[in-house]
Amino acid sequence: MRALLNTLYITTQGAYLQKDGESVLVKVEHEVRLRVPIHTLSGIVCFGNVGCSPPLMGFCAERQVGLSFLSEHGRFLARVEGETKGNVLLRREQYRIADSDAASTEMARGFLIGKLGNSRQILLRGSRERPDTAQSEALDHAAAYLAGQLKQVETKAGLDGLRGIEGDAARTYFEVFTHLVVSDAPAFAFNQRSRRPPLDPVNALLSFVYTLLTHDVRGALESVGLDSFVGFLHRDRPGRAGLALDLMEELRPFVADRLVLSLINRKQIREEHFRYGETGAVYLDDEGRKAVLTAYQAKKQEELSHPFLGEKLAIGLLPFVQAVLLARTIRKDLSTYPPFLPR
């Protein structure tokens, strides 16, 4: 099993990263603030005005350490990638499947089974923990609807049909998401999912953590030799990592949504951690981002028993494990893709 390595997050504005032997050096105003051996890292994520030397970019590419650049508020900007690794035959088979609607449908079916199953479990868990009868009933009703949609996913023909189910399920899920938030702070009232830009603190948290998860999923797919831009459920669009979005569907409820709810309900994130733009956009401030990054790293260290492999592993390895299972399915070592559905 692959070892879980660290991700280095740089949030200090004006920081500059450079190569120093076998280490990554972080300087702020020409003063060395951090030195990290490259072999301990799986990725580096830079927020905002953070510079990086060309030698370090090449070093990261050579050592397969993902180097991503995000805006100060967490919007993805760019990723430095080196030579494509892995078996070209695997990628060619991936492209063949993507070119076939029938084959893509079967692959997409697995991702949606994971997404709906994990979303339903979050709703049921929330229902058990809500003392308010009306909230509990609303969550149970939405969970029952997702159970019905799961049956539809197993038999529905065509990508358009599956996308319709996914859209309906997502609307149902987010319509009751506010009942999962126990904080009575007005700032954490949630009405609907808003993305670009996020229009309230809950959406700001969701978007930020989804971006972090996207970085990890892309790195996992590329590490096993798959093309993260050629998806099955999410079709080709310039600049969109379609396969990473596919694989994220089943992981977002368990990894990202649960983390966001925990941060709010345990008051690790508070109203004062957000900034409000003139256009209505809402973003995490410096302290808020640091709190989320710390919690995300801790979440990745937690262990669980993988339902398909029957082995204990860190949550941070889930993207890699599912990427391996996806690659094995594409190579036809597995008859169907086994989505992540924790017991």
N, C-alpha and C positions, 0 to 999 in steps of 0.2 A: 504494500500500500504506500502511496506517495505521502511524504511528510508534509504537514501543514506548516508553511512558512509565513513570515510576516508581510504585511503590506505597509509601506511607509507613506504616510499622508503628510504633505507639506502645506500648511495653511498660513504661515507667516509671510505677509506681503513683503516683497523685495528680497526674498531668500534666493540663493543661487546654489545649484548643485553641480558638483564636478567629480571627476574620477581621481582617486588617490590610491594608486596601487590596485589592490583587490577590494577597495572600499568605496562607498559613496560618501562624499564630504558635503555637508550642508553649511553654507556660510550666510551670515546676515551682517550687512555693513562691514564686510571683509573680516569678520570674526567667526572662527569655527564654532558652530553650535552643536554639531552632531557628526559622528563618524560611524557608519554602519557597514559591516562586511557584506559584500554582494551575495555571498552564498546563503545568507539568512533571509533573503528577500524573494518574494514571488512577484511583487509589483510595487510601483511607485506612482502615487497620484498627487498631482500638483494643482492647487487651487489658486486662481487669480494670477497676480503679478509675481510669478516664480520663474526664474531662468534656469537653464540647463546647458552645460557645455556639450559641444558635438562629440568629444571623446567619450563622455559618459553615455550619450545616446547610443553610440556604437557598442559600448561595453554592455549596456542593458540588452540590446538586441542580440548580441553574441551569447549572453548568458540566459536568454529567454526570460528576462525580467520585464514584465509589462510596464510601460511608461506612458501614463495618460495625463492629459492637460484638460482641466475643467475651468469654467469661469469661477469667480469668487463665490457665486451663489450655487455652484454645483452643476451647471449646464455643461454637457460634454462638448469639448472643442476638437481634440485631436488625440491620436495615439501613435507612438513611435513603434514601428514593427520592423524586424529584420527579415532575414531569408525565411521563406515558408518552409516549415518542417513537416515531416510525415510522409506517408506513402501516397504518391500521386494517384495510384489506383483507387485509394479510398475517396479522394476528392472527386475523381471522375465519376465514381458511382454515386456520390452525393449529387452531382450535377444531373446525372441521368434521372434520379428520383425527382429532383426539383422540376425537371422538364416534363414529368408525367403527372397529370392531375390525379389520376387514380392512386399512384404510389405516394404522392404527396399527401393525399387525403388520409391514407393509413398511418403515415408518420404523424400528421397533425392530430389524429385521433388520440394518440397516446399523451401528447402534451396537454390536451384539453381534459382528458380524464384526470390527469394529475392536478390541473388547476381547479376544476370544479370540486373534486374530492377534498382537496386541502382547504378550499374556501368554505366548503360546507362544514368541515370539522371546526374551523374557527368560529363559525356562527353557533354551532351546537355548544361549544365550550363556553362562549359568551352567554348563551341562554341559561346554562346551568349556574353561572355566577351572578346573574342579574336578579336582585330581589324584587324589582319592579315587574309586575305581571304583564303589563302591556308591552314593555320592552322585550321580555322573554318570549311572549307569543309572536311578536314581530320577527324575532330572530329565528324561532322555530318554523314559522311560515316560509321565510326565505330559504332556510335550509331544506325544507321539504321540496320547494320549487327546484333547487339545485339538484336534489336527488332525482327528480323527474327528468331534468335536463341531462343528467349523467346517462340515463337509459337511452335518451335520444342520441347522444354522442356515439354510443356503441353501435347504432344501426344507421345513422344518417349518412346519406350518400353525397359526395361532392364537397369541395372546399367551401363554396358559398354557403352551403347548408350548415357546415360546422362553424363558419364565421358568424352566421346568424345566431346560433346557439350561444357562442362565446359572448357576443354583444349583449344578448338578453340576460345571460347569467351575470355578467359584470355589472349591468345596471341594477339588477336585483340585489347583488352583494353590497354595492356602495349605497344603495337606498337605505339600508339598515346599519351601515357601518358606524353611524353616530351612536347607536345603542351599545357598541362595544367600548366606547369612551366613557369612563366613569367620572372623569374630572368635570366639575360643575363650572369651571372657568369659561366665561363667554367666548374667549379666544379660541377654544377648542370645539366649538359647535361646528358640525360638519353637515353640509347640505348635499353636495355633489362633487364628483371628481373633476378637478380642473388641473390642466397640465402646463400649458405654455401660454401665460405664466401661471403658477399656483396662486390662488386667490385667498387662501386662508392658511393658518399655521399647520393644520393637519395635512393639507395637500402639499405644503412646502416640505414637511417631513417625509411624506410618501415619495415625492419626486426625488428628494436627495438620497434616500436609502436605495431607491430603485437604480439610481445612477451608480452607486457603489456596487450593487449586485451585478449590474451590466458589465462593469470592469472585470469582475471576477469570472463571470460566465464567458466573456470573450476570451480571456486568457486561458480558461480551461479548454475551450473548443480548439483553440489554435495549438495548444500543447499536445493534443492527440491527433493533429493533422487535418482537422476539418476547417472549412471556409466559413467563418462566422457571419459572412454577409449573404450567404445563399441559404435561405430558409425554405420551409415547407408550408407552414401556416401563414407566416408573414412573407409575402412575395417580394421580389427584387425591387428596390428603390434606391437610387443613388444616395450614398452616405448612411444608409440604414443597415445595421447589423441584424439581418432577418433571422438567422439561425440562433443568435444569442437571445433575441426576443422570444423565439419559440421555446427555448429551454427555460427561460425565465418564468414562463407562464405557470409552471408547476411549483417553482421555488418561491415566487413572490409572496404567496399567502403565509407559508411556513416561516420563511426567513425574514422578509422585509415587513410585512403587515404586523406580524406578532411583535417584532422589535419596536415598531412605531407605537403600537398600543401600550407596550410595556413602558416606554419612555414617558408617555403622557400619564398613564394611570399611576405610575410610581413617582410622579412629579420630578423626574430627572430632567425633563424639559419643561420650562415655564413660559408664561406670556412674555416676559422680558427678554427671551432669547430670540425674538423675531424683529425684523425690520420691515417697514411698509413703504413701498415705492409710490411715486406719484400716479402711476398707471394702475394702481390697485394690486400689483404683484407683492407677494409676501416671501421673505427669505430669512433663513437662519443667520444670526449674527456670528461673530467669531467664537464666542463662548458656547453658543448653541451647536455649532459645527463640531467643536472639539468634544462636547458631551456625546453627540451622536457617534462620532468616529470611535471614541473610547468604548461605547456600548456595543458598537458593531464588531469591533475586534474581540471583545469579550464573548459575544454571541458565537463567533466563529470557533472559539476554543471549546465550547460546550460539546459533549459527546452524545451520540445516540446510536441505536442499533439499526443499521440499514435494512429495510424490510425485504429487499431482494437478495442482497449478499449475505445477510445474517451475521454481519460483522459490526463491531463497534468502530465508529469513526467520528472525527470532529465535524461539526456542522460546516466549517469552512471548506471541507473537502467535498461537500455535496456537488458543487458544479463540476468538479473534475470527475467524480465517480459517474455522474449522469452523462457526462460527455463521453466517457469510455464506453458506457452501455449503448449510447447512441451510435458510436463508431462501430461497435460490434454488430448492431442491428443493420446498419448500412452495408457492412461486409457480409451480412447474412449468416453470421455466427449465431445470432438470436433470431427467432422467427418474428417476434414483435418487440417493440420498444417497451421496457418496463418503467413506467413513470414512478416518481418518488411519492409514495403514499405511506407515511408513517402510521404505525398502529397506535 
